Protein backbone atom coordinates (compact mmCIF):
# COMPACT_ATOMS: atom_id res chain seq x y z
CA UNK A 1 0.00 0.00 0.00
CA UNK A 2 1.19 3.48 -0.78
CA UNK A 3 1.34 5.63 2.34
CA UNK A 4 2.35 9.19 3.03
CA UNK A 5 3.42 10.91 6.23
CA UNK A 6 2.61 14.39 5.04
CA UNK A 7 -0.92 14.43 3.66
CA UNK A 8 -1.82 16.63 0.74
CA UNK A 9 -5.15 18.00 -0.45
CA UNK A 10 -5.17 21.71 -1.20
CA UNK A 11 -2.02 23.74 -0.54
CA UNK A 12 -2.08 25.66 2.77
CA UNK A 13 -3.58 29.11 2.38
CA UNK A 14 -4.79 28.47 -1.15
CA UNK A 15 -8.43 27.43 -1.61
CA UNK A 16 -8.87 24.31 -3.71
CA UNK A 17 -10.70 24.93 -6.97
CA UNK A 18 -13.74 22.90 -7.93
CA UNK A 19 -11.79 21.28 -10.79
CA UNK A 20 -8.89 20.36 -8.48
CA UNK A 21 -11.29 18.86 -5.95
CA UNK A 22 -13.01 16.75 -8.60
CA UNK A 23 -9.66 15.51 -9.92
CA UNK A 24 -8.51 14.69 -6.38
CA UNK A 25 -11.80 12.91 -5.58
CA UNK A 26 -11.60 10.78 -8.70
CA UNK A 27 -7.99 9.89 -7.98
CA UNK A 28 -8.95 8.90 -4.42
CA UNK A 29 -11.62 6.62 -5.84
CA UNK A 30 -9.12 5.00 -8.21
CA UNK A 31 -6.67 4.40 -5.38
CA UNK A 32 -9.39 3.02 -3.10
CA UNK A 33 -10.30 0.62 -5.92
CA UNK A 34 -6.74 -0.72 -5.77
CA UNK A 35 -6.84 -1.05 -1.98
CA UNK A 36 -10.28 -2.68 -1.86
CA UNK A 37 -10.74 -4.60 -5.13
CA UNK A 38 -12.98 -6.96 -3.14
CA UNK A 39 -15.28 -4.23 -1.73
CA UNK A 40 -18.84 -5.52 -1.44
CA UNK A 41 -22.06 -5.06 0.54
CA UNK A 42 -21.37 -6.34 4.03
CA UNK A 43 -24.82 -7.79 4.58
CA UNK A 44 -25.40 -11.48 3.87
CA UNK A 45 -28.22 -11.99 1.37
CA UNK A 46 -29.24 -14.33 -1.43
CA UNK A 47 -32.09 -12.40 -3.05
CA UNK A 48 -33.58 -8.87 -3.16
CA UNK A 49 -36.04 -9.57 -0.33
CA UNK A 50 -33.28 -10.74 2.01
CA UNK A 51 -31.18 -7.67 1.18
CA UNK A 52 -34.14 -5.35 1.76
CA UNK A 53 -34.91 -6.90 5.14
CA UNK A 54 -31.26 -6.96 6.20
CA UNK A 55 -30.81 -3.30 5.26
CA UNK A 56 -33.86 -2.26 7.28
CA UNK A 57 -32.47 -4.22 10.25
CA UNK A 58 -29.04 -2.58 9.89
CA UNK A 59 -30.26 0.79 11.22
CA UNK A 60 -28.56 1.67 14.51
CA UNK A 61 -26.55 -1.56 14.65
CA UNK A 62 -23.68 -3.30 12.88
CA UNK A 63 -23.90 -5.37 9.73
CA UNK A 64 -22.23 -8.13 11.74
CA UNK A 65 -25.11 -8.25 14.23
CA UNK A 66 -27.61 -8.29 11.38
CA UNK A 67 -25.77 -11.12 9.64
CA UNK A 68 -25.75 -13.11 12.87
CA UNK A 69 -29.50 -12.58 13.24
CA UNK A 70 -30.88 -13.13 9.74
CA UNK A 71 -30.17 -16.88 9.26
CA UNK A 72 -32.89 -17.80 11.78
CA UNK A 73 -35.13 -15.00 10.53
CA UNK A 74 -35.01 -16.11 6.89
CA UNK A 75 -35.40 -19.75 7.86
CA UNK A 76 -38.67 -18.81 9.56
CA UNK A 77 -39.89 -16.29 6.99
CA UNK A 78 -38.24 -16.83 3.58
CA UNK A 79 -40.76 -14.80 1.54
CA UNK A 80 -42.75 -11.56 1.89
CA UNK A 81 -45.92 -13.64 2.19
CA UNK A 82 -44.43 -15.59 5.10
CA UNK A 83 -43.19 -12.48 6.88
CA UNK A 84 -46.45 -10.57 6.36
CA UNK A 85 -48.27 -13.40 8.16
CA UNK A 86 -45.78 -13.57 11.03
CA UNK A 87 -46.86 -13.27 14.65
CA UNK A 88 -45.51 -9.83 15.68
CA UNK A 89 -44.12 -11.05 19.00
CA UNK A 90 -42.33 -13.99 17.40
CA UNK A 91 -40.84 -11.69 14.75
CA UNK A 92 -39.73 -9.26 17.45
CA UNK A 93 -37.93 -11.99 19.34
CA UNK A 94 -36.05 -13.14 16.24
CA UNK A 95 -34.78 -9.64 15.45
CA UNK A 96 -34.26 -8.51 19.06
CA UNK A 97 -30.41 -8.67 18.80
CA UNK A 98 -30.45 -5.85 16.21
CA UNK A 99 -32.03 -3.36 18.61
CA UNK A 100 -35.15 -1.19 18.18
CA UNK A 101 -36.84 -4.49 17.42
CA UNK A 102 -40.43 -3.32 17.89
CA UNK A 103 -40.15 -0.50 15.37
CA UNK A 104 -38.19 -2.72 12.98
CA UNK A 105 -40.79 -5.47 13.28
CA UNK A 106 -43.54 -3.00 12.37
CA UNK A 107 -41.55 -1.93 9.30
CA UNK A 108 -40.90 -5.53 8.23
CA UNK A 109 -44.53 -6.53 8.66
CA UNK A 110 -45.67 -3.43 6.79
CA UNK A 111 -43.27 -3.69 3.86
CA UNK A 112 -43.91 -7.43 3.53
CA UNK A 113 -47.65 -6.84 3.35
CA UNK A 114 -47.21 -4.16 0.69
CA UNK A 115 -44.91 -6.43 -1.33
CA UNK A 116 -47.49 -9.20 -1.08
CA UNK A 117 -50.51 -7.04 -1.88
CA UNK A 118 -49.14 -4.47 -4.36
CA UNK A 119 -46.07 -6.04 -5.97
CA UNK A 120 -46.97 -9.70 -6.39
CA UNK A 121 -44.58 -10.76 -3.64
CA UNK A 122 -41.58 -9.33 -5.49
CA UNK A 123 -39.23 -6.52 -4.46
CA UNK A 124 -39.60 -3.70 -7.02
CA UNK A 125 -36.54 -2.47 -8.92
CA UNK A 126 -37.45 1.23 -9.02
CA UNK A 127 -36.49 3.91 -6.52
CA UNK A 128 -39.96 5.45 -6.31
CA UNK A 129 -41.53 2.07 -5.56
CA UNK A 130 -38.95 1.11 -2.97
CA UNK A 131 -39.24 4.35 -0.99
CA UNK A 132 -43.01 3.85 -0.87
CA UNK A 133 -42.49 0.79 1.35
CA UNK A 134 -42.78 1.20 5.15
CA UNK A 135 -39.38 1.84 6.77
CA UNK A 136 -37.56 2.25 3.46
CA UNK A 137 -35.76 5.51 2.66
CA UNK A 138 -33.36 6.53 -0.10
CA UNK A 139 -30.34 4.92 1.56
CA UNK A 140 -32.01 1.54 1.86
CA UNK A 141 -33.49 1.83 -1.62
CA UNK A 142 -30.08 2.60 -3.14
CA UNK A 143 -28.50 -0.36 -1.35
CA UNK A 144 -31.12 -2.67 -2.84
CA UNK A 145 -31.01 -1.12 -6.31
CA UNK A 146 -27.23 -1.18 -6.54
CA UNK A 147 -26.63 -4.65 -5.13
CA UNK A 148 -29.72 -6.65 -6.06
CA UNK A 149 -30.68 -5.05 -9.38
CA UNK A 150 -27.45 -3.54 -10.74
CA UNK A 151 -28.98 -0.04 -10.80
CA UNK A 152 -26.32 2.55 -9.81
CA UNK A 153 -26.93 4.26 -6.48
CA UNK A 154 -25.03 6.11 -3.74
CA UNK A 155 -25.40 4.76 -0.21
CA UNK A 156 -25.10 7.78 2.07
CA UNK A 157 -24.75 6.15 5.48
CA UNK A 158 -22.86 7.57 8.46
CA UNK A 159 -19.47 6.34 7.20
CA UNK A 160 -20.03 7.71 3.71
CA UNK A 161 -21.19 11.12 4.96
CA UNK A 162 -18.36 11.43 7.45
CA UNK A 163 -15.64 10.61 4.93
CA UNK A 164 -16.84 12.75 2.04
CA UNK A 165 -17.04 15.73 4.41
CA UNK A 166 -13.62 14.92 5.85
CA UNK A 167 -12.27 14.78 2.29
CA UNK A 168 -13.95 18.12 1.42
CA UNK A 169 -16.05 16.64 -1.37
CA UNK A 170 -19.11 18.24 0.22
CA UNK A 171 -19.93 20.49 3.16
CA UNK A 172 -23.51 19.28 3.53
CA UNK A 173 -24.92 17.23 6.40
CA UNK A 174 -28.28 16.40 4.82
CA UNK A 175 -27.98 12.95 3.15
CA UNK A 176 -29.92 13.95 0.01
CA UNK A 177 -27.71 17.01 -0.52
CA UNK A 178 -24.61 14.89 0.07
CA UNK A 179 -25.90 12.38 -2.48
CA UNK A 180 -26.47 15.14 -5.04
CA UNK A 181 -22.99 16.61 -4.49
CA UNK A 182 -21.21 13.28 -4.90
CA UNK A 183 -23.36 12.30 -7.88
CA UNK A 184 -22.12 15.44 -9.61
CA UNK A 185 -18.47 14.40 -9.16
CA UNK A 186 -18.57 10.81 -10.39
CA UNK A 187 -20.13 9.07 -13.38
CA UNK A 188 -23.20 7.02 -12.55
CA UNK A 189 -21.39 3.77 -13.38
CA UNK A 190 -19.12 4.34 -10.35
CA UNK A 191 -21.78 5.08 -7.75
CA UNK A 192 -22.38 1.62 -6.30
CA UNK A 193 -18.74 0.58 -6.05
CA UNK A 194 -17.69 4.02 -4.84
CA UNK A 195 -20.16 3.59 -1.97
CA UNK A 196 -18.66 0.21 -1.04
CA UNK A 197 -15.10 1.53 -1.14
CA UNK A 198 -15.86 4.56 1.01
CA UNK A 199 -17.82 2.52 3.56
CA UNK A 200 -15.05 -0.10 3.65
CA UNK A 201 -12.46 2.61 4.25
CA UNK A 202 -14.55 4.25 6.95
CA UNK A 203 -14.96 0.99 8.83
CA UNK A 204 -11.38 -0.16 8.51
CA UNK A 205 -9.14 2.92 8.50
CA UNK A 206 -10.85 6.32 8.62
CA UNK A 207 -12.72 5.90 11.90
CA UNK A 208 -14.92 8.56 13.42
CA UNK A 209 -13.06 9.26 16.66
CA UNK A 210 -9.52 8.22 15.83
CA UNK A 211 -8.73 7.72 12.14
CA UNK A 212 -5.61 5.68 11.41
CA UNK A 213 -3.93 8.45 9.38
CA UNK A 214 -0.47 6.90 9.64
CA UNK A 215 -1.69 3.67 8.05
CA UNK A 216 -3.94 5.27 5.42
CA UNK A 217 -3.20 4.38 1.79
CA UNK A 218 -4.66 7.66 0.51
CA UNK A 219 -3.16 9.98 3.15
CA UNK A 220 -1.32 12.00 0.51
CA UNK A 221 -4.67 13.03 -0.99
CA UNK A 222 -6.51 13.80 2.24
CA UNK A 223 -6.99 17.43 3.29
CA UNK A 224 -7.77 16.28 6.85
CA UNK A 225 -4.60 14.25 7.35
CA UNK A 226 -3.47 14.56 10.96
CA UNK A 227 -6.90 14.48 12.59
CA UNK A 228 -6.03 10.98 13.75
CA UNK A 229 -2.98 8.95 14.73
CA UNK A 230 -0.08 9.71 12.36
CA UNK A 231 2.53 7.37 13.83
CA UNK A 232 2.57 4.38 11.43
CA UNK A 233 2.99 1.72 14.12
CA UNK A 234 0.34 3.16 16.41
CA UNK A 235 -2.00 3.71 13.47
CA UNK A 236 -1.55 0.11 12.38
CA UNK A 237 -3.06 -1.04 15.68
CA UNK A 238 -6.23 0.90 14.89
CA UNK A 239 -6.97 -1.01 11.67
CA UNK A 240 -10.08 -3.16 11.77
CA UNK A 241 -11.48 -6.26 10.09
CA UNK A 242 -9.22 -7.83 7.44
CA UNK A 243 -6.91 -4.80 7.50
CA UNK A 244 -6.13 -5.60 11.12
CA UNK A 245 -6.19 -9.37 10.73
CA UNK A 246 -9.65 -9.80 12.29
CA UNK A 247 -12.88 -11.40 11.04
CA UNK A 248 -15.10 -9.41 8.71
CA UNK A 249 -18.80 -8.69 9.11
CA UNK A 250 -20.21 -11.38 6.81
CA UNK A 251 -20.74 -14.98 7.83
CA UNK A 252 -20.70 -15.80 4.12
CA UNK A 253 -18.25 -13.38 2.46
CA UNK A 254 -17.61 -13.36 -1.30
CA UNK A 255 -14.96 -15.81 -2.59
CA UNK A 256 -12.39 -13.04 -3.20
CA UNK A 257 -12.65 -11.58 0.32
CA UNK A 258 -9.16 -11.83 1.88
CA UNK A 259 -10.29 -11.89 5.52
CA UNK A 260 -11.92 -14.39 7.85
CA UNK A 261 -15.69 -14.98 7.93
CA UNK A 262 -17.50 -13.59 10.95
CA UNK A 263 -18.61 -16.05 13.63
CA UNK A 264 -22.28 -17.00 14.10
CA UNK A 265 -24.29 -15.45 16.93
CA UNK A 266 -23.07 -16.75 20.28
CA UNK A 267 -19.84 -18.26 18.93
CA UNK A 268 -16.42 -17.21 20.17
CA UNK A 269 -14.25 -15.40 17.62
C-alpha positions, 0 to 999 in steps of 0.5 A, a space after each residue: 500500500 502506498 502511504 504518506 506521512 505528510 498528507 496533501 489535499 489543497 495547498 495551505 492558504 490556497 483554496 482548492 478549486 472545484 476542478 482540483 477537488 473533482 480531480 482529487 476525488 476521482 484519484 482517491 476513488 481510483 486508489 481506493 479501488 486498488 486497496 479494496 478490489 474486493 469491496 462488497 455489501 457487508 450484509 449477507 443476502 441471497 435475493 432482493 427480499 433478504 437484502 431489503 430486510 437486512 438493510 432495514 435491520 441494519 439501522 442503529 446496529 452493525 452489519 455483523 449483528 444483522 448477519 448473525 440474526 438473519 439466518 434464523 429470521 429467513 429460515 422462519 420467513 423466507 418470503 414476503 408472504 411468510 413475513 407478512 403473516 408472522 406473529 408480531 411477537 415472534 418476529 420481534 424476538 427473532 430480530 431482538 439482537 439488532 435493537 429497536 426491534 419493535 419498530 423494525 418489526 412494524 416496518 418488516 410486517 408493513 413492507 412485507 404486506 405491501 410487497 405481497 398485496 401491491 407487488 406480487 410478492 416481489 421486491 420492485 426495482 425502481 427507486 420510487 416504488 422502494 421508498 413507498 415501502 414502510 421503513 424504506 428511505 433513499 439509503 435503503 433503496 439505493 442499497 437494494 437497487 445497486 446490489 440486487 438489481 445492478 442499478 447505480 446508487 449512492 449509499 449515504 450512510 454515516 461512514 459515507 457522509 463522514 468521509 466525504 465531508 472529511 475529504 472536502 467533497 461536500 460540506 452538507 450534512 443532509 444525506 440527500 444534498 450529500 448524495 447530489 454533491 457526490 453524484 455530480 463528481 462521479 459518473 453514474 457507473 461508479 456510484 455503487 462501487 464508490 459507496 462500497 469503497 468509502 464505507 469499507 475505508 470508513 470501517 477499517 481505516 478512517 474511523 470517526 473518533 480516531 482515524 488511522 492516518 499513519 496507516 492510510 493508503 490515501 493519506 497523501 490526498 486527504 486534506 484532513 490528514 493529521 486528525 487521527 494517529 499519524 505514527 505508522 505503528 500506532 495507526 496500524 493497531 487501529 486497523 479493523 477487520 481484514 486490515 487488522 487481521 480480524 474477522 469481517 462482518 459477513 458470515 458468508 463473504 464473497 470468494 475473493 474476500 481476503 479476511 476471515 468470515 464472521 462467527 455465528 451469533 453466540 460463537 467465540 471469535 
